[in-house]
Amino acid sequence: DFDRRARAGEKLNVVFLGGSLTWGAAATDPMQTSYRALIGKRLQEFYDNPRITPHDAAIGGTGSHLGVFRLDRDVLRHQPDLVCVEFAVNDHPFSIYPGRLEAYEAIVRRLVLAGIPVVQGLLAVKQDLAPDPVEKRVLDPEHKKISQAYHTGFGDTVALMRAKVASGEANADDLWYPFD
């Protein structure tokens, strides 16, 4: 439905909910060069639709335990037609942090039950690109299970960036720093 409406030139709102990487940490200009800003521009260009409006609902250093309480104020007030959710970095992916997985699922469930398409994202940190990275055995697989259960979109930048480093197409420093 989003695709059909975007192609028809309808006014659409895309909200990006997450932590510091969603906000634009390490971007030279978070409003222009963050992943959320670039994806917003890419959607406008792909659909040749300047009426697709991206909205920033990210707060650095926060996880889904706070995000679940910000849904009305920061997300739903924009009447979103698509929501991108990313809390994988701040939800402590190496262990179960009490209540985080439940809060994350509550965010996804509430959006899906409201009929709002969701794309869940796994963003990488530089440590994810090390030659022998510590696997995020706990959280990443659980986020994938939530995606499968609720039939959401799922963007795994960790796997993509690791593949580029392994093939020699890029190195960790180029993908993570200096910026953007």
N, C-alpha and C positions, 0 to 999 in steps of 0.2 A: 504494500500500500504506500509506503514512503517513497519507493522508487516511482510508482505511477504518479503520485502527487508532485514529486520533484520534477519529473519530466514534463508535467503539465504546467509548470511555472508557478505552482501555488506557494504562498508564503508558509514557510516551515521553520520551526524552532528546534535546534539541536542543542542539548544541554550536556556539558561535560562535568561529571561529578567525580571528585577524587581528591588526592593529596597534592604534594609539592610538584611532582613531575607533570601532573595534569594542569596545575596552575601555571607552570612554566619555569620551574627551577632549572638552572643551567642554560636558560635561553637568554640571548642578548637582549631581546625585547619580548617579554611574555605575551604581549598582545599581538605580536606579529610572527614570532619565530618559535613559539612553543608548539608541541604536537597538536594541542587543541586548536590553536590558531591556524596551523597548516592544514589540518583535516577540515576545518570549517571552510577555508579557501578552496581546498580541493573539491569538496562537495559542490560549492557554488560553480566552479569551473566545469566539473564533470557533467553536471546537469544543466549547464548554461543557465543558471538560475540565481541571480543575485538576491532573491527573496528568501534564501536559506540563511537564517540568522543563527550563528553560534553564540552560546551563552556560557560564561565561566561560572561554575558552581564548585570550584576547587578551593581548598584551604590547605596550605602546606603544613606538614607535620601531623595531619589528622588521619585517622582511619575510619573504617566503616562504623565503628561504635559511636562516633559523632555524626557521621554522614546520615545514618538512619534518622536522626533527629532533625536534620536539615532539609529533608525531602520537601516539605511544604514550602518553607521560606526560600530555599535556594534553587529548587528544581521545578516543582509543580506549578509555581506561580508564573512560570514562563509558558505554560501550556505546551509542553514538549511533544514533538512528533517523533523524536528519537533521543535516547539518552545513552551516553557512553559512560560506563562506570569503571573506575580503576582505583582500587585500594590495595592491590597486591603487595606493594612495597611497604606501606605503612601498617599493614595488618600483621607484621612479623611472620613472614612466610616459613620460617624454620621450625616453628613450634605453634601449638594451639594456644593462642592468647585468649583468656576467658571472654566469651561473648562475641568475639570478633566475627567468627564464621556465621553465627546466628544473625548478627546485625547485617552482615553482607547479604545473606540470603533474604533477609527481610526487605532490604532495599530492592533487590531484583524481583522478589515476589510481588511487592506492592506496585511496582511499575508495570510488570506483566499483567497483573490482574486489572490494572487501569487501562489496558489495551495499548500501552506505549512500548514500541519496539526498543530493545536493549542490546547494546553491544558491550560485552565485558572485555576488559583489556588486561593483559599482563605486560607491564612495562619492565624493561631491564635496568639493572644498576650495573656499574662497571664490574663488580665482583662476579656477576653472572657470565661474564665474557672471559674470565680467567681460563688458562689451559685446563685446569681440573676444578671446575666450579663446584661449590657445595650445592648439592641439589636441594631445592625447596620442596622437600618430600611431603610436607604437610599441606600447605595452603594451596599451591598451584593446582594439584590434582583435585582438591575439593572445589575450587572455583570452576574447574572444567566439569565436574559432576553437576554443579548447580546450573551451568550453561546447558548441559544435556537435559537436565530435568525440566527446565523452563523454556527450552528451545530458543535460546538467545543467540545472537552473533557472538563470536569469540575471536579476539585478536591476540595472538601470542607473539609479541615482539622478541621475547627471550629466545625462542626457538629460531626465529628468523635471523637475529643478530648472531647467535652461536653458529649457525650454518654459514653465514658470510665470513666469520672469523676462521672457521675450520677450512673453508675452501680457499682462503688466502685473498678473497675479494676485498676484505677490509681487516683492520686490526682494532682491538678494543679501544685504543686511544682515539682513533679517528671516529669511532661510533659514539664515544661517550664525551670526550673533551676535545678541543677546548670548550666549545659551546654549540648549542643548536643541534 
